[in-house]
Amino acid sequence: IQDEFSKMITSKHPDLAIKLIFETGAYKYVFGDLRFGYSEVEYLSKSITKAFERLKNIEDAEQDNLEINLAIVYSFLSCANDRMKFLKYSNDIINKVSFYLDIFEEINFLQDGNAALRALQYKAKTFENLFNSWVVYMAVMNMQSSERVISDSKEMIEKGQDMFGYKLPIDGEDVMRVLNIGPSEKVKRYLNLVMGVAYLNPFISKSECEEILKCN
């Protein structure tokens, strides 16, 4: 079932596949015992189908990426991990889909400003991860205002102001040395404090980081 479902949602017509899965009642075997009422089945059938229709119109989006397409499907369902385990997907696939859905949520509640976008970039780790998560968001939510996530990120990359794969100039050892403290939860809190400043200024130096520690 997992193999056939994967083939269906990475085919040229995943929208038709989803429609048929719900119309025939096969969703019970794909998603498990969901105890859907008729109205919920109808809602999911139409909503997921429309999401795949929108996917076709997103420029540069991969149409046959299994993890992206699974994220689109499971964004509409609760307990996504359990449902993927029901179909015996590998941990690697489940973790990737869950990661995309986490970034999806971050995009959904993203605040204005470069600092918030850099924080999102840092969490996404790579531009590819951010782009794929954004594709899921656009397919599901269809919010054109989110396009700045990609356009602004590209501009930041060109200027060297992005935070994909960013590494803070200081680490826990530096925090303990500067503040003369031992290993504790305080070290993590201080690192988070400095990281918050780095989101505003990605060019922050090690000496500037140490000055922030001394002042707090």
N, C-alpha and C positions, 0 to 999 in steps of 0.2 A: 504494500500500500504506500509506504514511504517513497519507494522508487517511482511508482506511477504518478503519485502526487507531485513529486519533484519535476518529473518530465512535463506534466501538465502546466505547472505555473512558470516554467521556463521555456514554454513553446511560443509560437508566434501569436497565439490567442489565449493567454492566461485568463482574460476576462470571460471568454466563452467557457473555459474549463471550470472556473468558479461558479458560474451560473448553472452549469449542468450538475456540479457537485451538490448544490443546494436543491435544485429542482428534482433530482432523482432520490434525494434522501441519503446520498452517499456521505454527506458531512458527518454522519454518526460514526462512520468507520475511519474518517480522516481526523476528526477532532475529538473523538471520544464521547462519553456520555455528558453532553452539555445541557440536556434538559431544556432545550429551546422551546419557547412558545412560538406559534406561527408568526406573530408580528416580528419577533426577534430574528427568526430565520429569514424572513423577507427583507428586513433591514440589512442584515449582514450580506445577503446575496447581492442586493443592489449596491451597497456601499463599497464592498470589496471589488465588485465588478467595475464600478466607476473609477476606483483608484487605479486599476490596471489600464483602463482606457486613458486616463490622464498620463500614466507613465509613458505611453507611446509618444506623447507630445513634449516630453522634457528633453531639451537639447543635451546631447552628449551622455545621456543616461544609458547604462547598460540594460538591455531589455531581457537578457537571459541570465542575469546574475542571481543564483539561488538564494544567497543570504539576503540580498535586497528584497527580492520578491517574497521570501518568507516573512521578513520584517513588515512588509506591507500587509500581508494577511493577518499576522498575529498582533498587529497594532490595534486591531478591532476586537481582540479577544483578551479576556483576563487570564492570568496564570499561563502566560506564553511559554515559559520554560517547561512546565508540566505537560503542556499540549505537544511540544516538540519531542519531549521524552516519550510520550505515548506512541509516536511514530518512530521511535528509536533513532533519532538523528544523533550524530556524533557530538561529543562535548565541544569540539572545535566549532562546529556549525552553530550549536546552541549559544555558545559564548559570543560568537560574531554577531548573530542576530540580536542577542540581548544588548550588546554594545551599541549597535545601530539604534535600537529602541531607546536606550539611555540618552544618546546624543539627540535623538528625535525629541525627547522631553525637554532637553536643555534648549533646543531651538524654539520650542513652543513657548517657553517662558523667558526667552532672551530679552534682556533690557537693552536700551539704547546705549551707545558709547563704545569706543574702541576697547576699553578695559574689559567689558563684559564679553566682547567678541574674542579677545585674546584668551580669556579664561576658557572659553568654549574650544578654541583651537588647541590649547594645552591639554584639555581633557580628551579631545579627539585624536591627538598624537600625530596624525598625518592629514594632509589635505584630502587625500583619497577617502579616508574614513569620514571626514566632515562632508565631503561632496555626496557620498553614498547615503549618509544619514539624511542629508538635505533632500535628496531624491525621494526617499521614503516619505519625508515630511510633505513635500510638494504633491506627491501622488495621493496622499491621504487627506491632507488639509487644504491643498490648493490655495495657499496664501501667498500671493505675489509679493507681498511686503517682505517676505523672507529672502528674496533674491539678493538683498544686500549682504547676507551671510557669505555668499560665494563671491560676489563682485568686490566687496571690501576686503575679503581675505586675499584675493588675487592681488589687489593693490598693495596690501601689506607685505606680501611675499616679494613683490617687485622692489619695494623700498627696504626690505630686510627688517620689517617691523612686526612680523608675525611671531607666533609662539608655538608653532608646530615643532615638536621634539625639543622644546626649550629646556635648558638646564640652568638652574639658579646658581649664581657665582659662589654661593656659600652652601655648606651642608651642616648636618647635625654637630659634627666635630667643631666646626667654626663657632657655632652658637654656644656650645659648652665652654669653649676657650675664651670667647669674648665676655661672656656673662659669668664665667667662673661657677658653673653649675654642673651637676652630674646628669646622667641619663634620666629622663622623666618625660611626662606628657607636655611639660613646659617647652621642651625643645621643639616639638612638632608645632605647638601654637606659635612660637616665634618664627619658625620657618614659614608658616601660613601667613603671618603678618607681613613678612618681607615679600612673599610671593604676591600678595595683594598690591604692594607698591610696584612690583615688577610688571604687573598687568598694565599699569599706567605708564611705566617707562621700561620697555624691554631691553634698553641699553644700560641698565643700572650696573654699576661696577661692584666688585667685591668690597672695596673700601666704603662705598656708599651704603651697602647692605650692613656692614659692621657698625656704621654710624647710626643707622636706624635702630639696631639692637641696643646700642648704648643709651639711646634716648627713650627706650621703653622698658 
